[in-house]
């Protein structure tokens, strides 16, 4: 099944656009489409909050990485400021996605 996003008014693909695509191309009603998109992102974010990596075949991996505390500097004043340890999400595109991007005529 092929999905088309050429009709997007903005350059960003939003949750509302995804729900609209489900409505138009799969036939779900608008409420079901919105609920499905919301449920997907809640599932992904909850998994990441719990520290579980999210792997989407053919798309990529979302991983939680813990950054150690480190010394930093205020660029305006030059004052030394400690940066606290934190967790960040990283995304690594799959080889399949990378190949699609490299082979795209728009790139």
VOVOMAR-476632 format. One record per residue: residue number from 1; residue in three letters; x, y, z of N, C-alpha, C in turn. Coordinates in nm, 2 decimals. Layout:
# VOVOMAR-476632
k = NUM	r = ALA	nxx = X	nyy = Y	nzz = Z	caxx = X	cayy = Y	cazz = Z	cxx = X	cyy = Y	czz = Z
...
END
This chain:
# VOVOMAR-476632
k = 1	r = UNK	nxx = 0.09	nyy = -0.12	nzz = 0.00	caxx = 0.00	cayy = 0.00	cazz = 0.00	cxx = 0.09	cyy = 0.12	czz = 0.00
k = 2	r = UNK	nxx = 0.06	nyy = 0.21	nzz = -0.09	caxx = 0.14	cayy = 0.33	cazz = -0.11	cxx = 0.07	cyy = 0.45	czz = -0.04
k = 3	r = UNK	nxx = 0.15	nyy = 0.53	nzz = 0.04	caxx = 0.09	cayy = 0.65	cazz = 0.10	cxx = 0.15	cyy = 0.77	czz = 0.03
k = 4	r = UNK	nxx = 0.06	nyy = 0.87	nzz = 0.02	caxx = 0.11	cayy = 0.99	cazz = -0.05	cxx = 0.10	cyy = 1.11	czz = 0.05
k = 5	r = UNK	nxx = 0.21	nyy = 1.19	nzz = 0.05	caxx = 0.21	cayy = 1.31	cazz = 0.14	cxx = 0.23	cyy = 1.43	czz = 0.06
k = 6	r = UNK	nxx = 0.21	nyy = 1.43	nzz = -0.07	caxx = 0.23	cayy = 1.55	cazz = -0.15	cxx = 0.13	cyy = 1.66	czz = -0.12
k = 7	r = UNK	nxx = 0.02	nyy = 1.62	nzz = -0.06	caxx = -0.09	cayy = 1.72	cazz = -0.04	cxx = -0.06	cyy = 1.80	czz = 0.09
k = 8	r = UNK	nxx = 0.05	nyy = 1.78	nzz = 0.16	caxx = 0.08	cayy = 1.85	cazz = 0.28	cxx = 0.10	cyy = 2.00	czz = 0.26
k = 9	r = UNK	nxx = 0.03	nyy = 2.08	nzz = 0.34	caxx = 0.05	cayy = 2.22	cazz = 0.33	cxx = 0.18	cyy = 2.28	czz = 0.39
k = 10	r = UNK	nxx = 0.23	nyy = 2.21	nzz = 0.49	caxx = 0.35	cayy = 2.25	cazz = 0.55	cxx = 0.46	cyy = 2.14	czz = 0.53
k = 11	r = UNK	nxx = 0.58	nyy = 2.18	nzz = 0.54	caxx = 0.69	cayy = 2.08	cazz = 0.51	cxx = 0.70	cyy = 1.98	czz = 0.62
k = 12	r = UNK	nxx = 0.64	nyy = 1.99	nzz = 0.74	caxx = 0.65	cayy = 1.89	cazz = 0.84	cxx = 0.53	cyy = 1.80	czz = 0.84
k = 13	r = UNK	nxx = 0.56	nyy = 1.67	nzz = 0.87	caxx = 0.45	cayy = 1.57	cazz = 0.88	cxx = 0.41	cyy = 1.57	czz = 1.03
k = 14	r = UNK	nxx = 0.29	nyy = 1.61	nzz = 1.05	caxx = 0.24	cayy = 1.62	cazz = 1.19	cxx = 0.15	cyy = 1.50	czz = 1.23
k = 15	r = UNK	nxx = 0.12	nyy = 1.48	nzz = 1.36	caxx = 0.02	cayy = 1.38	cazz = 1.40	cxx = -0.11	cyy = 1.40	czz = 1.33
k = 16	r = UNK	nxx = -0.15	nyy = 1.52	nzz = 1.31	caxx = -0.28	cayy = 1.55	cazz = 1.25	cxx = -0.28	cyy = 1.50	czz = 1.10
k = 17	r = UNK	nxx = -0.16	nyy = 1.53	nzz = 1.03	caxx = -0.15	cayy = 1.48	cazz = 0.90	cxx = -0.15	cyy = 1.33	czz = 0.89
k = 18	r = UNK	nxx = -0.08	nyy = 1.26	nzz = 0.98	caxx = -0.08	cayy = 1.12	cazz = 0.99	cxx = -0.23	cyy = 1.06	czz = 1.00
k = 19	r = UNK	nxx = -0.30	nyy = 1.12	nzz = 1.10	caxx = -0.44	cayy = 1.08	cazz = 1.12	cxx = -0.52	cyy = 1.10	czz = 0.99
k = 20	r = UNK	nxx = -0.50	nyy = 1.21	nzz = 0.93	caxx = -0.57	cayy = 1.24	cazz = 0.80	cxx = -0.54	cyy = 1.14	czz = 0.69
k = 21	r = UNK	nxx = -0.41	nyy = 1.10	nzz = 0.68	caxx = -0.37	cayy = 1.00	cazz = 0.59	cxx = -0.44	cyy = 0.86	czz = 0.62
k = 22	r = UNK	nxx = -0.45	nyy = 0.83	nzz = 0.74	caxx = -0.52	cayy = 0.70	cazz = 0.78	cxx = -0.66	cyy = 0.71	czz = 0.74
k = 23	r = UNK	nxx = -0.72	nyy = 0.82	nzz = 0.76	caxx = -0.86	cayy = 0.84	cazz = 0.73	cxx = -0.88	cyy = 0.83	czz = 0.58
k = 24	r = UNK	nxx = -0.80	nyy = 0.90	nzz = 0.50	caxx = -0.82	cayy = 0.90	cazz = 0.35	cxx = -0.78	cyy = 0.77	czz = 0.29
k = 25	r = UNK	nxx = -0.67	nyy = 0.71	nzz = 0.33	caxx = -0.61	cayy = 0.60	cazz = 0.25	cxx = -0.64	cyy = 0.46	czz = 0.31
k = 26	r = UNK	nxx = -0.67	nyy = 0.46	nzz = 0.43	caxx = -0.71	cayy = 0.32	cazz = 0.49	cxx = -0.86	cyy = 0.31	czz = 0.51
k = 27	r = UNK	nxx = -0.92	nyy = 0.42	nzz = 0.54	caxx = -1.07	cayy = 0.42	cazz = 0.55	cxx = -1.11	cyy = 0.42	czz = 0.70
k = 28	r = UNK	nxx = -1.02	nyy = 0.44	nzz = 0.79	caxx = -1.07	cayy = 0.45	cazz = 0.93	cxx = -1.14	cyy = 0.58	czz = 0.95
k = 29	r = UNK	nxx = -1.23	nyy = 0.59	nzz = 1.04	caxx = -1.30	cayy = 0.72	cazz = 1.06	cxx = -1.20	cyy = 0.81	czz = 1.13
k = 30	r = UNK	nxx = -1.23	nyy = 0.94	nzz = 1.13	caxx = -1.14	cayy = 1.04	cazz = 1.18	cxx = -1.10	cyy = 1.02	czz = 1.33
k = 31	r = UNK	nxx = -1.20	nyy = 0.98	nzz = 1.41	caxx = -1.18	cayy = 0.96	cazz = 1.55	cxx = -1.08	cyy = 0.84	czz = 1.57
k = 32	r = UNK	nxx = -1.11	nyy = 0.73	nzz = 1.50	caxx = -1.02	cayy = 0.61	cazz = 1.51	cxx = -0.88	cyy = 0.64	czz = 1.46
k = 33	r = UNK	nxx = -0.87	nyy = 0.72	nzz = 1.36	caxx = -0.74	cayy = 0.75	cazz = 1.31	cxx = -0.66	cyy = 0.83	czz = 1.41
k = 34	r = UNK	nxx = -0.72	nyy = 0.93	nzz = 1.47	caxx = -0.66	cayy = 1.02	cazz = 1.57	cxx = -0.62	cyy = 0.93	czz = 1.69
k = 35	r = UNK	nxx = -0.71	nyy = 0.84	nzz = 1.73	caxx = -0.68	cayy = 0.76	cazz = 1.85	cxx = -0.57	cyy = 0.66	czz = 1.82
k = 36	r = UNK	nxx = -0.56	nyy = 0.61	nzz = 1.70	caxx = -0.45	cayy = 0.52	cazz = 1.67	cxx = -0.32	cyy = 0.59	czz = 1.67
k = 37	r = UNK	nxx = -0.31	nyy = 0.71	nzz = 1.61	caxx = -0.18	cayy = 0.78	cazz = 1.61	cxx = -0.14	cyy = 0.82	czz = 1.75
k = 38	r = UNK	nxx = -0.24	nyy = 0.87	nzz = 1.83	caxx = -0.21	cayy = 0.91	cazz = 1.97	cxx = -0.16	cyy = 0.78	czz = 2.05
k = 39	r = UNK	nxx = -0.22	nyy = 0.67	nzz = 2.03	caxx = -0.19	cayy = 0.55	cazz = 2.10	cxx = -0.04	cyy = 0.50	czz = 2.06
k = 40	r = UNK	nxx = -0.01	nyy = 0.52	nzz = 1.94	caxx = 0.12	cayy = 0.48	cazz = 1.89	cxx = 0.23	cyy = 0.56	czz = 1.96
k = 41	r = UNK	nxx = 0.21	nyy = 0.70	nzz = 1.96	caxx = 0.31	cayy = 0.78	cazz = 2.02	cxx = 0.32	cyy = 0.77	czz = 2.17
k = 42	r = UNK	nxx = 0.20	nyy = 0.74	nzz = 2.24	caxx = 0.21	cayy = 0.72	cazz = 2.38	cxx = 0.29	cyy = 0.59	czz = 2.41
k = 43	r = UNK	nxx = 0.27	nyy = 0.49	nzz = 2.33	caxx = 0.34	cayy = 0.36	cazz = 2.35	cxx = 0.49	cyy = 0.38	czz = 2.33
k = 44	r = UNK	nxx = 0.53	nyy = 0.46	nzz = 2.22	caxx = 0.67	cayy = 0.48	cazz = 2.20	cxx = 0.73	cyy = 0.57	czz = 2.31
k = 45	r = UNK	nxx = 0.66	nyy = 0.67	nzz = 2.35	caxx = 0.72	cayy = 0.76	cazz = 2.46	cxx = 0.72	cyy = 0.69	czz = 2.59
k = 46	r = UNK	nxx = 0.62	nyy = 0.61	nzz = 2.63	caxx = 0.62	cayy = 0.54	cazz = 2.75	cxx = 0.73	cyy = 0.43	czz = 2.75
k = 47	r = UNK	nxx = 0.76	nyy = 0.37	nzz = 2.64	caxx = 0.87	cayy = 0.27	cazz = 2.64	cxx = 1.00	cyy = 0.34	czz = 2.66
k = 48	r = UNK	nxx = 1.02	nyy = 0.46	nzz = 2.60	caxx = 1.15	cayy = 0.53	cazz = 2.61	cxx = 1.16	cyy = 0.58	czz = 2.75
k = 49	r = UNK	nxx = 1.06	nyy = 0.63	nzz = 2.82	caxx = 1.06	cayy = 0.68	cazz = 2.96	cxx = 1.10	cyy = 0.56	czz = 3.05
k = 50	r = UNK	nxx = 1.06	nyy = 0.44	nzz = 3.02	caxx = 1.10	cayy = 0.33	cazz = 3.10	cxx = 1.24	cyy = 0.28	czz = 3.07
k = 51	r = UNK	nxx = 1.30	nyy = 0.33	nzz = 2.97	caxx = 1.44	cayy = 0.30	cazz = 2.94	cxx = 1.45	cyy = 0.19	czz = 2.83
k = 52	r = UNK	nxx = 1.33	nyy = 0.15	nzz = 2.77	caxx = 1.33	cayy = 0.05	cazz = 2.67	cxx = 1.35	cyy = 0.11	czz = 2.53
k = 53	r = UNK	nxx = 1.45	nyy = 0.05	nzz = 2.45	caxx = 1.47	cayy = 0.10	cazz = 2.32	cxx = 1.35	cyy = 0.07	czz = 2.23
k = 54	r = UNK	nxx = 1.33	nyy = 0.15	nzz = 2.13	caxx = 1.22	cayy = 0.13	cazz = 2.04	cxx = 1.28	cyy = 0.11	czz = 1.90
k = 55	r = UNK	nxx = 1.25	nyy = -0.01	nzz = 1.84	caxx = 1.30	cayy = -0.05	cazz = 1.71	cxx = 1.19	cyy = -0.06	czz = 1.61
k = 56	r = UNK	nxx = 1.19	nyy = 0.02	nzz = 1.51	caxx = 1.09	cayy = 0.01	cazz = 1.40	cxx = 1.15	cyy = -0.04	czz = 1.28
k = 57	r = UNK	nxx = 1.12	nyy = -0.16	nzz = 1.24	caxx = 1.19	cayy = -0.23	cazz = 1.13	cxx = 1.17	cyy = -0.15	czz = 1.00
k = 58	r = UNK	nxx = 1.28	nyy = -0.13	nzz = 0.93	caxx = 1.28	cayy = -0.05	cazz = 0.81	cxx = 1.28	cyy = 0.10	czz = 0.83
k = 59	r = UNK	nxx = 1.28	nyy = 0.15	nzz = 0.95	caxx = 1.28	cayy = 0.29	cazz = 0.98	cxx = 1.40	cyy = 0.33	czz = 1.06
k = 60	r = UNK	nxx = 1.41	nyy = 0.27	nzz = 1.19	caxx = 1.52	cayy = 0.30	cazz = 1.27	cxx = 1.50	cyy = 0.27	czz = 1.41
k = 61	r = UNK	nxx = 1.60	nyy = 0.31	nzz = 1.50	caxx = 1.59	cayy = 0.28	cazz = 1.64	cxx = 1.60	cyy = 0.41	czz = 1.72
k = 62	r = UNK	nxx = 1.51	nyy = 0.42	nzz = 1.82	caxx = 1.51	cayy = 0.52	cazz = 1.92	cxx = 1.57	cyy = 0.46	czz = 2.05
k = 63	r = UNK	nxx = 1.68	nyy = 0.53	nzz = 2.10	caxx = 1.75	cayy = 0.47	cazz = 2.22	cxx = 1.76	cyy = 0.58	czz = 2.32
k = 64	r = UNK	nxx = 1.76	nyy = 0.54	nzz = 2.45	caxx = 1.79	cayy = 0.63	cazz = 2.56	cxx = 1.93	cyy = 0.62	czz = 2.59
k = 65	r = UNK	nxx = 1.99	nyy = 0.74	nzz = 2.60	caxx = 2.14	cayy = 0.75	cazz = 2.63	cxx = 2.15	cyy = 0.84	czz = 2.76
k = 66	r = UNK	nxx = 2.23	nyy = 0.79	nzz = 2.85	caxx = 2.26	cayy = 0.87	cazz = 2.97	cxx = 2.39	cyy = 0.95	czz = 2.95
k = 67	r = UNK	nxx = 2.37	nyy = 1.08	nzz = 2.96	caxx = 2.49	cayy = 1.17	cazz = 2.95	cxx = 2.54	cyy = 1.20	czz = 3.09
k = 68	r = UNK	nxx = 2.67	nyy = 1.19	nzz = 3.10	caxx = 2.74	cayy = 1.22	cazz = 3.23	cxx = 2.74	cyy = 1.37	czz = 3.26
k = 69	r = UNK	nxx = 2.75	nyy = 1.40	nzz = 3.39	caxx = 2.76	cayy = 1.55	cazz = 3.42	cxx = 2.90	cyy = 1.60	czz = 3.37
k = 70	r = UNK	nxx = 2.90	nyy = 1.72	nzz = 3.33	caxx = 3.02	cayy = 1.78	cazz = 3.27	cxx = 3.03	cyy = 1.93	czz = 3.30
k = 71	r = UNK	nxx = 3.15	nyy = 1.98	nzz = 3.29	caxx = 3.16	cayy = 2.13	cazz = 3.31	cxx = 3.11	cyy = 2.20	czz = 3.18
k = 72	r = UNK	nxx = 3.04	nyy = 2.31	nzz = 3.20	caxx = 3.00	cayy = 2.38	cazz = 3.08	cxx = 3.04	cyy = 2.53	czz = 3.10
k = 73	r = UNK	nxx = 2.99	nyy = 2.61	nzz = 3.01	caxx = 3.03	cayy = 2.75	cazz = 3.01	cxx = 2.91	cyy = 2.84	czz = 2.95
k = 74	r = UNK	nxx = 2.88	nyy = 2.94	nzz = 3.02	caxx = 2.78	cayy = 3.03	cazz = 2.97	cxx = 2.85	cyy = 3.11	czz = 2.86
k = 75	r = UNK	nxx = 2.80	nyy = 3.10	nzz = 2.73	caxx = 2.87	cayy = 3.16	cazz = 2.62	cxx = 2.86	cyy = 3.32	czz = 2.62
k = 76	r = UNK	nxx = 2.76	nyy = 3.37	nzz = 2.69	caxx = 2.75	cayy = 3.52	cazz = 2.70	cxx = 2.85	cyy = 3.58	czz = 2.80
k = 77	r = UNK	nxx = 2.86	nyy = 3.51	nzz = 2.92	caxx = 2.94	cayy = 3.57	cazz = 3.02	cxx = 3.08	cyy = 3.50	czz = 3.04
k = 78	r = UNK	nxx = 3.09	nyy = 3.37	nzz = 2.99	caxx = 3.21	cayy = 3.30	cazz = 3.00	cxx = 3.22	cyy = 3.23	czz = 3.14
k = 79	r = UNK	nxx = 3.11	nyy = 3.24	nzz = 3.22	caxx = 3.11	cayy = 3.18	cazz = 3.35	cxx = 3.10	cyy = 3.03	czz = 3.34
k = 80	r = UNK	nxx = 3.17	nyy = 2.96	nzz = 3.43	caxx = 3.17	cayy = 2.82	cazz = 3.43	cxx = 3.04	cyy = 2.77	czz = 3.50
k = 81	r = UNK	nxx = 2.97	nyy = 2.68	nzz = 3.44	caxx = 2.84	cayy = 2.63	cazz = 3.49	cxx = 2.84	cyy = 2.47	czz = 3.48
k = 82	r = UNK	nxx = 2.81	nyy = 2.40	nzz = 3.59	caxx = 2.81	cayy = 2.26	cazz = 3.58	cxx = 2.68	cyy = 2.22	czz = 3.50
k = 83	r = UNK	nxx = 2.70	nyy = 2.12	nzz = 3.41	caxx = 2.58	cayy = 2.06	cazz = 3.34	cxx = 2.55	cyy = 1.93	czz = 3.41
k = 84	r = UNK	nxx = 2.43	nyy = 1.91	nzz = 3.45	caxx = 2.39	cayy = 1.79	cazz = 3.52	cxx = 2.38	cyy = 1.67	czz = 3.43
k = 85	r = UNK	nxx = 2.38	nyy = 1.55	nzz = 3.49	caxx = 2.36	cayy = 1.43	cazz = 3.42	cxx = 2.22	cyy = 1.43	czz = 3.37
k = 86	r = UNK	nxx = 2.20	nyy = 1.37	nzz = 3.25	caxx = 2.06	cayy = 1.37	cazz = 3.19	cxx = 2.05	cyy = 1.25	czz = 3.10
k = 87	r = UNK	nxx = 1.92	nyy = 1.22	nzz = 3.07	caxx = 1.89	cayy = 1.12	cazz = 2.97	cxx = 1.84	cyy = 1.19	czz = 2.85
k = 88	r = UNK	nxx = 1.89	nyy = 1.14	nzz = 2.73	caxx = 1.85	cayy = 1.19	cazz = 2.60	cxx = 1.80	cyy = 1.08	czz = 2.51
k = 89	r = UNK	nxx = 1.72	nyy = 1.11	nzz = 2.41	caxx = 1.68	cayy = 1.02	cazz = 2.31	cxx = 1.76	cyy = 1.04	czz = 2.19
k = 90	r = UNK	nxx = 1.81	nyy = 0.93	nzz = 2.14	caxx = 1.89	cayy = 0.93	cazz = 2.01	cxx = 1.81	cyy = 0.85	czz = 1.91
k = 91	r = UNK	nxx = 1.83	nyy = 0.89	nzz = 1.78	caxx = 1.76	cayy = 0.81	cazz = 1.67	cxx = 1.87	cyy = 0.77	czz = 1.58
k = 92	r = UNK	nxx = 1.87	nyy = 0.65	nzz = 1.54	caxx = 1.96	cayy = 0.60	cazz = 1.44	cxx = 1.87	cyy = 0.54	czz = 1.32
k = 93	r = UNK	nxx = 1.89	nyy = 0.60	nzz = 1.21	caxx = 1.81	cayy = 0.55	cazz = 1.09	cxx = 1.86	cyy = 0.41	czz = 1.05
k = 94	r = UNK	nxx = 1.76	nyy = 0.33	nzz = 1.00	caxx = 1.80	cayy = 0.20	cazz = 0.95	cxx = 1.87	cyy = 0.21	czz = 0.82
k = 95	r = UNK	nxx = 1.94	nyy = 0.11	nzz = 0.78	caxx = 2.01	cayy = 0.11	cazz = 0.65	cxx = 1.91	cyy = 0.13	czz = 0.53
k = 96	r = UNK	nxx = 1.79	nyy = 0.06	nzz = 0.55	caxx = 1.69	cayy = 0.07	cazz = 0.45	cxx = 1.64	cyy = 0.22	czz = 0.43
k = 97	r = UNK	nxx = 1.62	nyy = 0.29	nzz = 0.54	caxx = 1.58	cayy = 0.43	cazz = 0.54	cxx = 1.69	cyy = 0.52	czz = 0.48
k = 98	r = UNK	nxx = 1.81	nyy = 0.49	nzz = 0.52	caxx = 1.93	cayy = 0.57	cazz = 0.47	cxx = 1.94	cyy = 0.55	czz = 0.31
k = 99	r = UNK	nxx = 1.92	nyy = 0.43	nzz = 0.27	caxx = 1.93	cayy = 0.40	cazz = 0.12	cxx = 1.81	cyy = 0.47	czz = 0.05
k = 100	r = UNK	nxx = 1.69	nyy = 0.47	nzz = 0.11	caxx = 1.58	cayy = 0.54	cazz = 0.04	cxx = 1.61	cyy = 0.69	czz = 0.04
k = 101	r = UNK	nxx = 1.67	nyy = 0.75	nzz = 0.14	caxx = 1.70	cayy = 0.89	cazz = 0.14	cxx = 1.80	cyy = 0.92	czz = 0.04
k = 102	r = UNK	nxx = 1.91	nyy = 0.84	nzz = 0.03	caxx = 2.02	cayy = 0.87	cazz = -0.07	cxx = 1.97	cyy = 0.85	czz = -0.21
k = 103	r = UNK	nxx = 1.88	nyy = 0.76	nzz = -0.23	caxx = 1.83	cayy = 0.73	cazz = -0.37	cxx = 1.72	cyy = 0.82	czz = -0.41
k = 104	r = UNK	nxx = 1.67	nyy = 0.91	nzz = -0.32	caxx = 1.56	cayy = 0.99	cazz = -0.35	cxx = 1.60	cyy = 1.10	czz = -0.45
k = 105	r = UNK	nxx = 1.52	nyy = 1.14	nzz = -0.55	caxx = 1.55	cayy = 1.24	cazz = -0.65	cxx = 1.55	cyy = 1.38	czz = -0.59
k = 106	r = UNK	nxx = 1.48	nyy = 1.40	nzz = -0.47	caxx = 1.48	cayy = 1.53	cazz = -0.40	cxx = 1.60	cyy = 1.56	czz = -0.32
k = 107	r = UNK	nxx = 1.68	nyy = 1.46	nzz = -0.30	caxx = 1.80	cayy = 1.48	cazz = -0.21	cxx = 1.91	cyy = 1.55	czz = -0.28
END
